[in-house]
């Protein structure tokens, strides 16, 4: 290893210079880097034979690169004792020779032979016998390369010198700390310890800051630009859409960060795991997040696992925006009804939106709303909440959240879900029967009186024509002209149990066919269940017929009727030989389900809602897994989950495909108390999580706050309506209910600070000083505030402080006025006037950023969303919402406060005086800018801050200079500008007087008087030295020379 390092980089010794040692390591390193024993390329460039011998003895073990170690001191000690004394003396002399005498040349050919050790002499002898050293042989081999490089214009020698100048070990050497000398001074020692501690703390802080910044960049800035470009091309039709491109989705609701967890598991994401369970972590800086970019919310709550983009289909953006607008109108009406203590048919209203909005929307989403209507029994019209048995807000909250499965409340609610889902499926099927008959009247041949039985007969006749009643070869029993068992089955399927009982009891042909079933049917029609003895009989008959009857000899519809009425063979909950849809299968499950005391039930008869939910979950995993759904197939599974009472799982599942609908399903469920919600402080951004008892729960607050991102900036009223719904679950016991209300209040606070619609959100003032209620104040009863006035005042003051810091003068003035801090209002106006005074003469005037006009707020403070087309009411609010002139703003507010003693008394005298003085300064500045020199001097003199009438009276000037310190800072900062205005007016007026055609004593007297004024101003400026800007003195000196003051 070392021997190869001794040659030049390009192999030519002659071109690289005289020195043969080309080690790239520092020359002051005492040891070889790899522990090599070769002596031709040591780190010092050359060593004495003694040191070579010592080094060879020290590094006898083999090299780590697998090279054979050089044979060192191989001769035994006895051999060394027999060497002649002459050579021993030469060896001792060589050891005592200093290194400096040898030089830095590592080529042993230039050294006398007596300077070599015995081993080196042997090695040199061997090299002479083999034709030279290995280095020379390698150099000879690379000679051609040198000539080739030289012919190409490359100088190997220069390149070698440049490479030698690069010392890779320099940083390592300089990093080594020198051994500190011992110092007995204790104070210096402690000082060094403290300094080291501070340096370590600073280093750790910088390192932590670097890591935090890198994490921030990785989380916020790291975007897949190729993916974004592909999406842009696809949007404009410049590229074909790749259905299999899952990728990292940026923009709306998804980031380019790698997937870190499975949404189906209960493990929270990384962001959620860092939250504190005792409160909101400081790492989470915002409850509502940053506003969106205005794109469609098709993937707002997409699961972290990729789904095929083609699944569910990207609807037209126009339909999505229309749906969001229609839903916002319904939410506004919902909050209006809640404010007036009226019930609201939220499910009916939301279902109308889902049924009438265009786009590629599965029919099952509309059916899911109708199923919920059947489960909760919602009326179609709004009623008074105090009326007889109304369906109130949070009606089922206590029953649904009861975590004791056997409690009376929980059992009652499960029964209601089963009955509601079954009755809806029956009605849905009957609607389909009527629709098919109306579309095919010739084949159906209804005729006669359109009773229920006749319609079912027509439907059976229609299906018989199409030959889809049963598989070919199946025996179907008939009584007269009717397929009796098919007729009974479809009557049961449509929910007409009484009509089925009447048919079997009144038809003599059927009574003669199966008189026992007449007893079963009539008994079942009374309460939809059979006594224990009849159930045992019908089960026995069912088992006998299913086992003993030959194939295709038993009517499958007869066996289906037996199974439904007698709950036979519950282990096989399907109908053999009968064509069934998904809805038919679900209806069978709900027809067989019972919610009774399981301790009293026979083991084989136990089948309830929980068993149905287990079956639905298994179907979802087997059929509706990731990427297995067909177009619109997600609607079917969502519909099954709603029917089965799996509301949290349904909302979470639908959020991956139709987030707008999922959010409003969650709102409707939370309105009736049918949604178990989680704490956003502990759940983070996880939509679906589970309680300790493994009950599912939805992050309701996160759903709503993220949903508002895309429109809350443009539609402030709609955003406030959605934020008000965050308190739907504030009635929950314990800390969970408090956290829901806390999130609502924090979201409103952040939203106020995010937007500039303070007049809409917090209120406005009329020209007479009366207050107009803002959107939040109108909805105070909905956001569950313990101290409404304190909350509003706190929010208003915080918003005002933010506006003041950002330089939003009109915003800050309005907000501090609404917070009743009138003295602060005048203080802000004074600062604005001071900035306007400080602008140079002839410069652009200071313009304020006005508020957006409050045009849709009605005169009596009612909610503007009740009348979206109300015209703008002139004078509905004070003109400060549209002014951009600080002088006009100041006059408006002063006029308002001067007319009301309540306002006037709360403003400090010093602020009132300063405001009046600044307004007069602005009037004087206007006179100066319009070249009205004499009126401008009179206006400046009326300010009583400059000794313009001193007439060279030093005491008068001194008094004015002493009064300078008593002025507020906001006034004293502008006195220098007023002095420059005065000098400007004096100079121009003297020029006008002296340029007259005729001279008289009056003109001369006025000119002299102006000259005295200028001298007095110079004396005044000298007395208040260092209190005026430097350019004031420069202007005075220049103007004084021009007007002859010197």
ABEGO torsion letter per residue (X at the ends): XAAAAABBAAGBAAAAEABABABABBAABABBAAGBABAABBAAGEBBAAAAAAAAAAAABBBAAGBBBBBBGABBAAAAAABBAAAAAAAAAAAABBAAAAEABABAAABBAAABBAAAAAAAAAAAAAGEBAAAAAAAAAAAAAAAAAAAGBBAAAAAAAAAABBAAAAAAAABBBBBBBBABAAAAAAAAAAAAAAAAAAAAAAAAAAAAAAAAAAAABBBAAAAAAAAAAAAGABBBBAABAEBBBEBGBBABBBABBAABABBBAAAAABBAAEBBAABABAAEBBBAGBBAAAAABBABBBBAABGEBBBAAAAAAAAAAAAAAAAAAAAAAAAGBBBBAAAAAAAAAAABBEBBBAAAAAAAAAAAAAAGBBABBBBAABBGBBBBGAAAAAAABABAABAAAAAAAAAAAAAAAAAAAAAAAAAAAAAAAABAAAAGAEEBBBAAAAAAAAAAAAAAAGAABBBGBBBBBBEABBAAAAAAAAAAAGBAAAAAAAAAABAAAAAABAAAAAAAAAAAAAGBBBAAAAAAAAAAAAAAAAABBBGABBAAAAAAAAAAAGBGAABBBBBGBBBBAAAAAAAAAAABBBBBAAABBAAABBBAAAAAAAAAAAAAAAABBGABBBGAAAAAAAAAAAAGBAAAAAAAAAAABAAAAAAAAAAAAAAGABBBBBAAAAEABABBBBAAGBBBBBAAAAAAAAAAAAAAABAAAAAAAAAAAAAAAABBEAAAAAAAAAAAAAAAAAAAABABAAAAAEBBBAAGBBBBBAAAAAAAAAGBABAAAAAAAAAAAAAAAAAAAGBAAAAAAAAAAAGBAAAAAAAAAAAAAAAAABBBGBBBBBBBBBBBBAABBAAGBBAAABAABBBBBGABBAAAABABAAAAAAAAAAAAAABAAAAAABBAAAAAAAAAAAAAAAAAAAAAAGBAAAAAAAAAAAGABBAAAGGBAAAAAAAAAAAAABBAAAAAAAAAAAAAAAAAAAAAAAAAAABABBBAAAAAAAAAAAAAAAAAAAAAAAABGABBAAAAAAAAAAAAAAGAX
